[in-house]
Amino acid sequence: MDESKVIEALYQAQQANLPVALAIVVRTHGSMPRHAGAKMLIYSDGKTIGTVGGGAMESRVIQDGLAALADGQPRLVNYTLNDLREGDPGVCGGNADIYVEPYNVAPILVVIGCGHVGKALAELGKWLGFRVIVSDDRAELCSPEHIPNMDGYVVAPPSEVAARIPLTPQTYIAAVTRGLPVDEQLFPPLLDAPVPYIGLIGSRRRWALTIKALEERGVSREQIARVRAPIGLELNAETPREIALSIMAEIVMLRNGGDGKPMQWLGTVQQAEAQ
């Protein structure tokens, strides 16, 4: 296999902003069909270009590539070709270390509630490079006419939203909903999902009422504690765009491992110049 074709396909995927995972054989031990430097490109639908050896091992590499696309994390995995119980042919007897790296895996922002704040939040999320999916049970608000250029529009009742959106370690959920009747239907299906962020707009009183309603539905305190409410960083925000900024600031902070503290240097001028 001409490895340059894999590199060319990767370049084309980069240009088209298509999510792909690149698998590279780093080192091999014993008898293996491909050796260090062999490459394979894995697309989100499971199709591939190139090969790292074929057979059962390659099938596992493809699955690891799809997993990397789901969580956005690279991995270095050791594969063996001598375990008959795992479907190996049992004739090579070698093993390989293969590095799998995802490309073009944008985080997903799910905005639930397409009112004034939801619209501003979706637009800001898109500007920040997130794939943005908007959802509402009001079709006239959850539409390209109301919020153009989004990556998905999910018109569904609150209880069905979780089944209609991607729930992965790359998914950030911001519920900017219109009140308790929506929230108590929305949250139970979401709280076991492997997402890093679930936030809810509203006052502390509204959140206290939501907690009570969820507990009455059998939701545990541990599950409820996953919700960040009220949502966002404290900016004394008032307008929809200011509120959207406070929400995205919190999401970016958590995604990048920040702490939200001011970066202002509080030392002397001499200390600052010495840094």
C-alpha positions as YAML, in Angstrom:
chain: A
units: angstrom
residues:
- id: 1
  name: MET
  ca: [0.00, 0.00, 0.00]
- id: 2
  name: ASP
  ca: [1.36, 3.42, -0.99]
- id: 3
  name: GLU
  ca: [1.45, 5.33, 2.32]
- id: 4
  name: SER
  ca: [1.30, 8.62, 0.43]
- id: 5
  name: LYS
  ca: [-2.33, 7.82, -0.47]
- id: 6
  name: VAL
  ca: [-3.18, 7.69, 3.24]
- id: 7
  name: ILE
  ca: [-1.47, 11.03, 3.84]
- id: 8
  name: GLU
  ca: [-3.28, 12.55, 0.85]
- id: 9
  name: ALA
  ca: [-6.62, 11.24, 2.17]
- id: 10
  name: LEU
  ca: [-5.82, 12.74, 5.58]
- id: 11
  name: TYR
  ca: [-5.05, 16.09, 3.94]
- id: 12
  name: GLN
  ca: [-8.36, 15.99, 2.03]
- id: 13
  name: ALA
  ca: [-10.24, 15.16, 5.23]
- id: 14
  name: GLN
  ca: [-8.56, 18.11, 6.94]
- id: 15
  name: GLN
  ca: [-9.58, 20.42, 4.10]
- id: 16
  name: ALA
  ca: [-13.18, 19.15, 4.23]
- id: 17
  name: ASN
  ca: [-13.27, 19.17, 8.06]
- id: 18
  name: LEU
  ca: [-14.22, 15.48, 8.11]
- id: 19
  name: PRO
  ca: [-13.55, 13.58, 11.35]
- id: 20
  name: VAL
  ca: [-11.03, 10.79, 10.81]
- id: 21
  name: ALA
  ca: [-8.57, 8.76, 12.88]
- id: 22
  name: LEU
  ca: [-5.05, 7.95, 11.71]
- id: 23
  name: ALA
  ca: [-3.55, 4.63, 12.82]
- id: 24
  name: ILE
  ca: [0.24, 4.24, 12.56]
- id: 25
  name: VAL
  ca: [2.22, 1.09, 13.35]
- id: 26
  name: VAL
  ca: [4.90, 2.32, 15.78]
- id: 27
  name: ARG
  ca: [6.82, -0.92, 16.38]
- id: 28
  name: THR
  ca: [6.39, -4.65, 15.90]
- id: 29
  name: HIS
  ca: [7.73, -7.78, 17.58]
- id: 30
  name: GLY
  ca: [7.86, -11.19, 15.98]
- id: 31
  name: SER
  ca: [6.13, -12.08, 12.74]
- id: 32
  name: MET
  ca: [3.64, -9.42, 11.61]
- id: 33
  name: PRO
  ca: [2.04, -8.68, 8.22]
- id: 34
  name: ARG
  ca: [2.90, -4.94, 8.36]
- id: 35
  name: HIS
  ca: [5.77, -3.12, 10.05]
- id: 36
  name: ALA
  ca: [6.62, 0.25, 11.59]
- id: 37
  name: GLY
  ca: [5.35, 3.14, 9.51]
- id: 38
  name: ALA
  ca: [2.32, 1.35, 8.03]
- id: 39
  name: LYS
  ca: [-0.71, 3.63, 8.12]
- id: 40
  name: MET
  ca: [-4.48, 3.42, 7.91]
- id: 41
  name: LEU
  ca: [-7.10, 6.18, 7.89]
- id: 42
  name: ILE
  ca: [-10.41, 5.44, 9.59]
- id: 43
  name: TYR
  ca: [-13.58, 7.39, 8.79]
- id: 44
  name: SER
  ca: [-16.53, 7.86, 11.15]
- id: 45
  name: ASP
  ca: [-18.61, 5.35, 9.17]
- id: 46
  name: GLY
  ca: [-15.93, 2.65, 9.61]
- id: 47
  name: LYS
  ca: [-14.54, 2.87, 6.09]
- id: 48
  name: THR
  ca: [-10.76, 2.88, 5.75]
- id: 49
  name: ILE
  ca: [-7.91, 3.78, 3.43]
- id: 50
  name: GLY
  ca: [-4.66, 1.87, 3.81]
- id: 51
  name: THR
  ca: [-4.01, -1.13, 6.03]
- id: 52
  name: VAL
  ca: [-2.16, -2.04, 9.20]
- id: 53
  name: GLY
  ca: [-2.30, -5.78, 8.57]
- id: 54
  name: GLY
  ca: [-5.85, -6.88, 7.89]
- id: 55
  name: GLY
  ca: [-7.79, -9.59, 9.68]
- id: 56
  name: ALA
  ca: [-8.88, -9.58, 13.29]
- id: 57
  name: MET
  ca: [-6.21, -7.11, 14.39]
- id: 58
  name: GLU
  ca: [-7.25, -4.52, 11.83]
- id: 59
  name: SER
  ca: [-10.88, -4.87, 12.90]
- id: 60
  name: ARG
  ca: [-9.81, -4.03, 16.46]
- id: 61
  name: VAL
  ca: [-7.80, -1.04, 15.24]
- id: 62
  name: ILE
  ca: [-10.88, 0.24, 13.40]
- id: 63
  name: GLN
  ca: [-12.95, -0.04, 16.59]
- id: 64
  name: ASP
  ca: [-10.27, 1.83, 18.52]
- id: 65
  name: GLY
  ca: [-10.27, 4.49, 15.81]
- id: 66
  name: LEU
  ca: [-14.03, 4.93, 16.15]
- id: 67
  name: ALA
  ca: [-13.61, 5.14, 19.93]
- id: 68
  name: ALA
  ca: [-10.97, 7.86, 19.45]
- id: 69
  name: LEU
  ca: [-13.40, 9.79, 17.26]
- id: 70
  name: ALA
  ca: [-16.04, 9.47, 19.98]
- id: 71
  name: ASP
  ca: [-13.94, 10.74, 22.88]
- id: 72
  name: GLY
  ca: [-11.41, 12.88, 21.00]
- id: 73
  name: GLN
  ca: [-8.45, 11.20, 22.71]
- id: 74
  name: PRO
  ca: [-5.42, 9.55, 21.04]
- id: 75
  name: ARG
  ca: [-4.25, 6.17, 22.27]
- id: 76
  name: LEU
  ca: [-1.28, 3.82, 21.93]
- id: 77
  name: VAL
  ca: [-2.52, 0.21, 21.89]
- id: 78
  name: ASN
  ca: [-0.70, -3.12, 21.82]
- id: 79
  name: TYR
  ca: [-2.25, -5.79, 19.58]
- id: 80
  name: THR
  ca: [-1.27, -9.46, 19.46]
- id: 81
  name: LEU
  ca: [-1.77, -12.07, 16.76]
- id: 82
  name: ASN
  ca: [-1.51, -15.26, 18.77]
- id: 83
  name: ASP
  ca: [-4.77, -15.57, 20.74]
- id: 84
  name: LEU
  ca: [-7.14, -17.99, 19.01]
- id: 85
  name: ARG
  ca: [-9.89, -17.20, 21.53]
- id: 86
  name: GLU
  ca: [-9.90, -13.60, 20.31]
- id: 87
  name: GLY
  ca: [-10.14, -14.59, 16.67]
- id: 88
  name: ASP
  ca: [-6.45, -14.30, 15.79]
- id: 89
  name: PRO
  ca: [-5.28, -16.59, 13.00]
- id: 90
  name: GLY
  ca: [-2.71, -18.10, 15.35]
- id: 91
  name: VAL
  ca: [0.04, -18.24, 12.74]
- id: 92
  name: CYS
  ca: [1.90, -14.95, 13.10]
- id: 93
  name: GLY
  ca: [2.69, -15.05, 16.79]
- id: 94
  name: GLY
  ca: [3.74, -11.41, 16.89]
- id: 95
  name: ASN
  ca: [2.44, -8.19, 18.31]
- id: 96
  name: ALA
  ca: [2.37, -4.53, 17.33]
- id: 97
  name: ASP
  ca: [2.11, -1.15, 19.04]
- id: 98
  name: ILE
  ca: [-0.21, 1.08, 17.03]
- id: 99
  name: TYR
  ca: [-0.82, 4.78, 17.68]
- id: 100
  name: VAL
  ca: [-4.36, 5.99, 16.89]
- id: 101
  name: GLU
  ca: [-4.98, 9.73, 16.69]
- id: 102
  name: PRO
  ca: [-8.28, 11.51, 15.93]
- id: 103
  name: TYR
  ca: [-8.44, 14.57, 13.68]
- id: 104
  name: ASN
  ca: [-11.16, 17.19, 13.17]
- id: 105
  name: VAL
  ca: [-13.14, 15.99, 16.20]
- id: 106
  name: ALA
  ca: [-14.95, 19.13, 17.23]
- id: 107
  name: PRO
  ca: [-16.71, 19.12, 20.62]
- id: 108
  name: ILE
  ca: [-20.49, 19.11, 20.47]
- id: 109
  name: LEU
  ca: [-22.60, 21.76, 22.19]
- id: 110
  name: VAL
  ca: [-26.23, 20.78, 22.69]
- id: 111
  name: VAL
  ca: [-28.44, 23.78, 23.39]
- id: 112
  name: ILE
  ca: [-31.82, 22.75, 24.78]
- id: 113
  name: GLY
  ca: [-34.24, 25.66, 24.57]
- id: 114
  name: CYS
  ca: [-34.24, 27.96, 21.56]
- id: 115
  name: GLY
  ca: [-35.43, 31.22, 23.07]
- id: 116
  name: HIS
  ca: [-33.38, 34.43, 23.17]
- id: 117
  name: VAL
  ca: [-30.59, 32.97, 25.33]
- id: 118
  name: GLY
  ca: [-30.54, 29.67, 23.46]
- id: 119
  name: LYS
  ca: [-30.18, 31.45, 20.13]
- id: 120
  name: ALA
  ca: [-27.32, 33.63, 21.42]
- id: 121
  name: LEU
  ca: [-25.63, 30.60, 23.01]
- id: 122
  name: ALA
  ca: [-25.87, 28.50, 19.85]
- id: 123
  name: GLU
  ca: [-24.38, 31.29, 17.75]
- id: 124
  name: LEU
  ca: [-21.52, 31.84, 20.19]
- id: 125
  name: GLY
  ca: [-20.81, 28.11, 20.43]
- id: 126
  name: LYS
  ca: [-20.62, 27.88, 16.66]
- id: 127
  name: TRP
  ca: [-18.23, 30.85, 16.54]
- id: 128
  name: LEU
  ca: [-16.01, 29.09, 19.10]
- id: 129
  name: GLY
  ca: [-15.67, 26.04, 16.88]
- id: 130
  name: PHE
  ca: [-18.18, 23.67, 18.48]
- id: 131
  name: ARG
  ca: [-20.56, 21.54, 16.49]
- id: 132
  name: VAL
  ca: [-23.89, 22.87, 17.70]
- id: 133
  name: ILE
  ca: [-27.15, 20.96, 17.97]
- id: 134
  name: VAL
  ca: [-30.25, 22.86, 19.07]
- id: 135
  name: SER
  ca: [-33.38, 21.28, 20.51]
- id: 136
  name: ASP
  ca: [-36.83, 22.46, 21.51]
- id: 137
  name: ASP
  ca: [-40.37, 21.12, 21.46]
- id: 138
  name: ARG
  ca: [-41.45, 24.28, 19.60]
- id: 139
  name: ALA
  ca: [-40.75, 23.65, 15.91]
- id: 140
  name: GLU
  ca: [-40.96, 27.31, 14.93]
- id: 141
  name: LEU
  ca: [-37.99, 28.11, 17.22]
- id: 142
  name: CYS
  ca: [-35.92, 25.00, 16.52]
- id: 143
  name: SER
  ca: [-35.40, 25.74, 12.85]
- id: 144
  name: PRO
  ca: [-32.84, 27.13, 10.39]
- id: 145
  name: GLU
  ca: [-35.08, 30.15, 9.92]
- id: 146
  name: HIS
  ca: [-34.81, 31.07, 13.61]
- id: 147
  name: ILE
  ca: [-31.22, 29.88, 14.24]
- id: 148
  name: PRO
  ca: [-29.32, 29.49, 10.94]
- id: 149
  name: ASN
  ca: [-26.25, 27.35, 10.22]
- id: 150
  name: MET
  ca: [-26.48, 24.88, 13.08]
- id: 151
  name: ASP
  ca: [-25.27, 21.27, 12.77]
- id: 152
  name: GLY
  ca: [-28.55, 19.72, 13.91]
- id: 153
  name: TYR
  ca: [-32.12, 20.59, 14.81]
- id: 154
  name: VAL
  ca: [-33.96, 18.23, 17.17]
- id: 155
  name: VAL
  ca: [-37.65, 18.99, 17.58]
- id: 156
  name: ALA
  ca: [-38.77, 16.71, 20.40]
- id: 157
  name: PRO
  ca: [-40.50, 16.73, 23.79]
- id: 158
  name: PRO
  ca: [-38.07, 17.04, 26.74]
- id: 159
  name: SER
  ca: [-38.32, 13.36, 27.71]
- id: 160
  name: GLU
  ca: [-37.12, 12.26, 24.24]
- id: 161
  name: VAL
  ca: [-34.16, 14.63, 23.78]
- id: 162
  name: ALA
  ca: [-31.57, 12.25, 25.30]
- id: 163
  name: ALA
  ca: [-32.45, 9.56, 22.77]
- id: 164
  name: ARG
  ca: [-32.07, 11.97, 19.85]
- id: 165
  name: ILE
  ca: [-28.69, 13.58, 20.53]
- id: 166
  name: PRO
  ca: [-25.09, 12.26, 20.72]
- id: 167
  name: LEU
  ca: [-24.12, 11.56, 24.33]
- id: 168
  name: THR
  ca: [-20.33, 11.18, 24.35]
- id: 169
  name: PRO
  ca: [-17.35, 12.51, 26.34]
- id: 170
  name: GLN
  ca: [-17.23, 15.27, 23.71]
- id: 171
  name: THR
  ca: [-20.82, 16.46, 24.31]
- id: 172
  name: TYR
  ca: [-21.59, 19.55, 26.40]
- id: 173
  name: ILE
  ca: [-25.24, 20.08, 27.32]
- id: 174
  name: ALA
  ca: [-26.65, 23.50, 28.15]
- id: 175
  name: ALA
  ca: [-30.31, 23.49, 29.15]
- id: 176
  name: VAL
  ca: [-31.64, 27.02, 28.77]
- id: 177
  name: THR
  ca: [-35.21, 25.90, 29.18]
- id: 178
  name: ARG
  ca: [-38.35, 27.78, 30.13]
- id: 179
  name: GLY
  ca: [-39.19, 26.19, 33.47]
- id: 180
  name: LEU
  ca: [-39.68, 23.29, 35.86]
- id: 181
  name: PRO
  ca: [-42.25, 21.32, 33.79]
- id: 182
  name: VAL
  ca: [-39.63, 20.98, 31.05]
- id: 183
  name: ASP
  ca: [-36.70, 20.28, 33.39]
- id: 184
  name: GLU
  ca: [-38.25, 17.43, 35.34]
- id: 185
  name: GLN
  ca: [-38.96, 15.61, 32.06]
- id: 186
  name: LEU
  ca: [-35.60, 16.46, 30.49]
- id: 187
  name: PHE
  ca: [-33.05, 15.49, 33.13]
- id: 188
  name: PRO
  ca: [-33.73, 11.88, 34.23]
- id: 189
  name: PRO
  ca: [-32.68, 10.36, 30.87]
- id: 190
  name: LEU
  ca: [-29.60, 12.62, 30.69]
- id: 191
  name: LEU
  ca: [-28.01, 12.09, 34.08]
- id: 192
  name: ASP
  ca: [-26.41, 8.69, 33.38]
- id: 193
  name: ALA
  ca: [-24.88, 9.85, 30.09]
- id: 194
  name: PRO
  ca: [-21.05, 9.92, 29.75]
- id: 195
  name: VAL
  ca: [-21.00, 13.67, 29.08]
- id: 196
  name: PRO
  ca: [-18.58, 16.06, 30.86]
- id: 197
  name: TYR
  ca: [-21.02, 18.93, 31.32]
- id: 198
  name: ILE
  ca: [-24.72, 19.39, 32.02]
- id: 199
  name: GLY
  ca: [-25.84, 22.89, 32.94]
- id: 200
  name: LEU
  ca: [-29.23, 24.44, 33.70]
- id: 201
  name: ILE
  ca: [-30.22, 28.08, 33.52]
- id: 202
  name: GLY
  ca: [-32.32, 29.72, 36.22]
- id: 203
  name: SER
  ca: [-32.32, 30.98, 39.77]
- id: 204
  name: ARG
  ca: [-31.23, 29.05, 42.86]
- id: 205
  name: ARG
  ca: [-34.89, 28.82, 43.88]
- id: 206
  name: ARG
  ca: [-35.79, 27.24, 40.54]
- id: 207
  name: TRP
  ca: [-32.96, 24.74, 40.97]
- id: 208
  name: ALA
  ca: [-34.12, 23.87, 44.49]
- id: 209
  name: LEU
  ca: [-37.59, 23.12, 43.12]
- id: 210
  name: THR
  ca: [-36.07, 21.06, 40.32]
- id: 211
  name: ILE
  ca: [-34.05, 19.00, 42.82]
- id: 212
  name: LYS
  ca: [-37.22, 18.26, 44.80]
- id: 213
  name: ALA
  ca: [-39.12, 17.24, 41.66]
- id: 214
  name: LEU
  ca: [-36.30, 14.99, 40.45]
- id: 215
  name: GLU
  ca: [-35.94, 13.28, 43.84]
- id: 216
  name: GLU
  ca: [-39.67, 12.59, 43.81]
- id: 217
  name: ARG
  ca: [-39.14, 10.85, 40.47]
- id: 218
  name: GLY
  ca: [-36.47, 8.62, 42.03]
- id: 219
  name: VAL
  ca: [-33.35, 10.42, 40.79]
- id: 220
  name: SER
  ca: [-30.48, 10.09, 43.25]
- id: 221
  name: ARG
  ca: [-28.54, 12.98, 44.81]
- id: 222
  name: GLU
  ca: [-25.37, 11.68, 43.16]
- id: 223
  name: GLN
  ca: [-26.98, 11.98, 39.73]
- id: 224
  name: ILE
  ca: [-28.44, 15.41, 40.47]
- id: 225
  name: ALA
  ca: [-25.02, 16.66, 41.64]
- id: 226
  name: ARG
  ca: [-23.77, 16.33, 38.06]
- id: 227
  name: VAL
  ca: [-25.83, 19.36, 37.02]
- id: 228
  name: ARG
  ca: [-24.17, 22.77, 37.19]
- id: 229
  name: ALA
  ca: [-26.96, 25.11, 38.25]
- id: 230
  name: PRO
  ca: [-27.32, 27.98, 37.98]
- id: 231
  name: ILE
  ca: [-25.33, 27.63, 34.76]
- id: 232
  name: GLY
  ca: [-22.29, 29.72, 33.84]
- id: 233
  name: LEU
  ca: [-19.67, 31.88, 35.53]
- id: 234
  name: GLU
  ca: [-20.72, 34.89, 37.59]
- id: 235
  name: LEU
  ca: [-20.40, 37.87, 35.26]
- id: 236
  name: ASN
  ca: [-23.49, 39.75, 36.46]
- id: 237
  name: ALA
  ca: [-24.73, 39.04, 32.94]
- id: 238
  name: GLU
  ca: [-28.08, 40.53, 31.91]
- id: 239
  name: THR
  ca: [-28.53, 40.38, 28.13]
- id: 240
  name: PRO
  ca: [-28.89, 37.09, 26.22]
- id: 241
  name: ARG
  ca: [-25.43, 37.53, 24.71]
- id: 242
  name: GLU
  ca: [-23.86, 38.26, 28.09]
- id: 243
  name: ILE
  ca: [-25.55, 35.17, 29.56]
- id: 244
  name: ALA
  ca: [-24.32, 33.11, 26.60]
- id: 245
  name: LEU
  ca: [-20.80, 34.41, 27.25]
- id: 246
  name: SER
  ca: [-20.95, 33.33, 30.90]
- id: 247
  name: ILE
  ca: [-22.11, 29.84, 29.89]
- id: 248
  name: MET
  ca: [-19.48, 29.33, 27.21]
- id: 249
  name: ALA
  ca: [-16.79, 30.71, 29.55]
- id: 250
  name: GLU
  ca: [-17.67, 27.95, 32.02]
- id: 251
  name: ILE
  ca: [-17.68, 25.25, 29.34]
- id: 252
  name: VAL
  ca: [-14.33, 26.35, 27.89]
- id: 253
  name: MET
  ca: [-12.86, 26.61, 31.39]
- id: 254
  name: LEU
  ca: [-13.85, 23.03, 32.23]
- id: 255
  name: ARG
  ca: [-12.88, 21.68, 28.82]
- id: 256
  name: ASN
  ca: [-9.39, 23.20, 29.04]
- id: 257
  name: GLY
  ca: [-8.79, 22.54, 32.73]
- id: 258
  name: GLY
  ca: [-8.94, 26.19, 33.79]
- id: 259
  name: ASP
  ca: [-9.99, 27.48, 37.20]
- id: 260
  name: GLY
  ca: [-11.81, 30.69, 36.29]
- id: 261
  name: LYS
  ca: [-9.56, 32.88, 38.42]
- id: 262
  name: PRO
  ca: [-8.36, 36.28, 37.14]
- id: 263
  name: MET
  ca: [-5.00, 36.14, 35.35]
- id: 264
  name: GLN
  ca: [-4.09, 39.65, 36.53]
- id: 265
  name: TRP
  ca: [-0.60, 39.83, 38.00]
- id: 266
  name: LEU
  ca: [-0.89, 41.06, 41.60]
- id: 267
  name: GLY
  ca: [2.82, 41.44, 42.32]
- id: 268
  name: THR
  ca: [5.01, 44.48, 41.87]
- id: 269
  name: VAL
  ca: [6.10, 45.85, 38.53]
- id: 270
  name: GLN
  ca: [9.62, 44.60, 39.26]
- id: 271
  name: GLN
  ca: [8.34, 41.06, 39.92]
- id: 272
  name: ALA
  ca: [6.29, 41.11, 36.73]
- id: 273
  name: GLU
  ca: [9.29, 42.24, 34.67]
- id: 274
  name: ALA
  ca: [11.36, 39.41, 36.17]
- id: 275
  name: GLN
  ca: [8.95, 36.72, 34.94]
...
